[in-house]
Amino acid sequence: MQVEQLEVECDGALLYVESRGQGTPVLLIQGGIGEAGATEQLAAALADRFCVVSYDRRGLSRSTTSDPGPVTMRRHAADAGAVLAASTSEPAHVVGASIGALIGLHLVASEPHRVATLVAHEPPMSAVVLDPARETALDQVAATAQEDVRAAIRQMGSLTGARESMEDGARPAPPAGDVMANLQRFFGHDFPAVRSSSLVADDLADSAKSTNIVLTGGDLSRGQWEYRCAEQLAGELGVPFAELPGGHNGLVSHPKATAAAITRILDRVALAS
């Protein structure tokens, strides 16, 4: 399937964007240091029904930035809004995981007119579920990152606690960017941006009246903190909560099953609208 590439300029950043397929637009926002290629198989599966758009976050891989200052979640949300503005004139579906889910929620809070439906998978939200033991562990991750970003990302991975597995045939694309540079960018900018986010249900209440919000958790990460964040936020907003295949990284580890689950969610939302 043909993949179209473009660059979108947004406030000191030049964002790498790719799209494939036709139909209602779906924007994928990855977690961790995931770039557009991380969800390549998911995008290909969804492209049978939708026009799927992905991008590298500012400062990661093929997206550059001239701004050395701190990054906020609002800044990331504005980038996602700029990608949508350059890709479509109609409200889009947005699917995000981890930091990508939190970006999607900030986007809905600030620019709800751009989002028809948000599927937010396990957003890390200390303002929604405060877990002192986890915060202490994240402090330790931050300290480790000052010396060894590879060790820090391994510590973070152990915190998800999920029984991760891989769907048959799942093969994430090789990284397009420098892994070490991306890890340094993540721990220097994105990790603190996530931890400083104060977004709560009240900030989304008005937007939820016009944008369909669905929170999701992985069926292999039940009871874990990110799963509980999604479940708690769904309850406070009074919006649906659903499970997706796999764990915290299910969009990458279970692309075909996740594409089918997301399609069912979007179809149910359309029928209910």
Order of alpha helices (4+ residues) and beta strands (2+ residues): beta-beta-beta-alpha-beta-beta-alpha-beta-alpha-beta-alpha-alpha-alpha-alpha-alpha-beta-alpha-beta-alpha-alpha
